[in-house]
Amino acid sequence: METQLWFTHWLNVVLGPSLGAVLGMLGVHPADPRAPFNNTFSMEILVALILAAFGTWLGMRLSVDAPRAWQGLTEVAWNAVEDQGEQVMGHGSGTRFLNFLFTLMLFILAANLIGLIPGFMAPTADASTTLGLALVVFLLYHSVGIRKHGFRYIKQFLGPVWWLAPLMLVIEFFGHLARVLSLSVRLYANMFAGDLIIGVFVALLPITGIVFMGLHLFVALLQTYIFVVLAMVYLAGALAEAH
């Protein structure tokens, strides 16, 4: 059994019995009904709460005449995601999906970085989190493609040569499943390895741990960027006309 983080323990003490009762009514039986929250789930909740609190705090302090540093930084990030989306998906699409892409970016980035704080862990260092994020992107871009093209969306899976359509359908099917695997494993592996390396070097020689924390920060930023850009690429493919 994993050692509970302090926030996980607090959630289980405060909300554990209630959640355990609800899960029991739904026929779901956690390993420990008194502690249904694990570390990954609790960290996901904490990241969501931090982002909600940050958004509320920032919204209350928005100013057109005298924007503060955090407002300026958020606007720069917002515009960067929008510009990248416009370049990858085409004019208008970057703005259309901006809310989703920006929220995805903030959640992944915060989930990657929270593990650098002692007493916390990065939920993206757990495969269940990254798989969930990848499935959200997978379901979104397919729903977007179906909504735009209707039944004609299947033409994207059949290829340009009709007699190769059955083979192309199988190849495309597994190719799209591989996208889920690629998105989830890439993020998970990098975050898990980063946390593991930092833990080892901090235990052996604390000063080297600081160096690896800086490297982990760079990797966290890079993996966030890669995940969001790939989500844009998949959305652009779903929106494109089949040839």
N, C-alpha and C positions, 0 to 999 in steps of 0.2 A: 504493500500500500504506500502511495506517495506521501511525502511529508507535506502537510498543509501549510501554505503561506498564511500570513496573518490575516490578509483580507479574505481568503477562502474560509478560514476558521470563523471569522466574524459573520460572513454570509450564512454559513451553516448554523451558527448559533441563533441568528436573528430570523432567517428565512428558511432554514433547512427543514424543520418539521412541517411547515405549511407546504413547501414544494414537494416534499416526500409524500404527503397525503394526496396532493393533486395528481402526482405521477402514479400513485397506487390506484386511484380512481380510473385513470386512463389505461391501466394494465401494464404500466412500465414500472419495473422494480430495480432501482439502482442497487449496486453492490452493498452500499451502506445507506439504508433509508434515513438515518439520522444525519448523514452528510452527503446529500445529493450533489452539492457543488464540488467539482474538482478544480484544480489550479487553473487549467486552461479556460474553463467556462467562466470562472470568477475574474480572470484577467481580461477576457473579452468584455464582460460587463463593466469592469472598471474603465477600460479604454473608451467604451461608448459613453459612460458617465462623464469622463474627462472632456471628451469632445463636445458633448451637449452643454456642459458647464462653460466651456471656452466659447462656444457659439453664442450662448446667452450673454455672457460677460461682454463679448466683443460687440454684439448687437446693441447693447445698452450704451455703448461708448462710441458708436459710429459718429463721425463728424466730417462734413464736406469741407469746412473752412480750415480746420486744424486737425487733420488725421494724425493719430498717434502711431508709434512704431509698429505695434502689432497689427493695426489696421493696414498700414502700408505693406507689411510683409504678407499678409493674407491676400491683399489685392494683387500683389506680384505673383503669388502662387496661383491664384484664380485665373489671371490672364495668361500665365504660362500654360496651364492645362487647356484653356480654351484655344490658344494659338496652336498648340500641339495637336489638339483634336481636329482643328480646321485643316491642318496640313495632312493629317493621316486619313481623315474620313471625308474631307471635302467641305466646301462652303456650306455653312448652316448646320451641319451635323455636329460639329464641335460644340456649338451652343446648345443644340437640342439635348445632348447627353451630358452637358457640363455638370449638372447637379450630381448625377450618379458618379461620374468619373472623379470629381473633386472629393466627394465623400469617400469613395473607395481609396483614393490616394491618402487622405488624412487618416483613415482607419488603419491601413497597412503600415504607414509610417509610424504612427503612435504605437501600434502593436509591436513593431520591430524595435523601437527605441526604449520602451518601458522596461525591457529586460536589462538595460544598463543601470537601472536604479537598484541598489541593494534592497533585498526583501521582496522583489517582484520577479516575474519571468515574462519572456516574450511569448504571447499566445501563438504567434506565427512559428515558433519553434516546435509546435505540435502539428502533426499532419492533418488532424481533423479540422483545424482552423483553416489551413491553406486549401484543403479540399473543398470546404464549404465556400470559400471565396471564389475558387475556380468554377464551382458549379453555378454560382450566381451569375458569373460572366457567361458561362455556357448557355444557361437557360435564357438569359436576356438577349443575347445576339440571335439565337434561333427564333425567339418570339418576335423580335424586331423584323427578321427576315420574312417570317410567315405573315406578319401583319402587313408588310409592304407589298410582297409579291403574291400572297395567297398560295394556291396550289402550285403555281409556277416556281416556287422556291425550290422544289425538289430538283429542278433542272440544274441547279448548282452542283448537285451530287452525281449527275449522270454523264457529264463530259460532253464534248462537241460531236463525238462519233456515236451514232445510235447503237451500232452492234457491239460497242464496248461498254454500253450503259450498265449492264449487270455487274461487270467487273469493277467499273468506276464507283458504283454505289457502295460496294463492299469496301473498297479502298478509302473512299471519303468517310464512310461510317467510322472505321477504325482511326482514320486521321483526325476526326473531330474528337473522338474519345482520347486520343493522344494529346490533344490540346489541354484537356482537363488535367491529365497526368503531368504534362510539362509545366503548366502554370503552378500546380500545387507542389510538386517535388522540388522545383527550382527554388521557390521561396522557402519552403520548409528546410531543405538541406542546408542552405546558406545560413539561415537563422539558428538552426540547431547546432551546426558546426561552430558558428561564431560564439554562441553562449558557452559551448563546451570548452573551446580554446581559452576564452577569457577566464573561465573558472579554474582551469588547470594552471595557467600562468600566474593568476593572482595568488593562488595557493603556494606556488613555488617561489615566486619573486614578485611582490606586489608592484614594483616600479614598472616591470614589463607589461603588467596587466593594463596599465594606463595607455601604453602604446597600442595594444591590441584593442582596447576600447575605442580608440580613434579609428582604427581600421574597421572595426565593427560598425561604427557610425557611417563610414563611407559605404560599406556593403549594404547597410539598411536603406540608405538613400537610393543607391543604385538599383536594388531589387524592387523597391517601390516604383521607381521609374519604369523598369522593364515590365512589371506586371500591368501597370496602367496603360502603357503604350501597346502592349499585346492585346489588351482589352479593346483598345481603339481599332487595332488592325482587324480583329475578329468582327467588330461591329461594322467596319467599312466593307468587309467581305460579304456580310449578310445584306447590306444595303445595295451592293453592286448588282447590276443586271447580268444574268447568266449569258454566256456566249456559246 
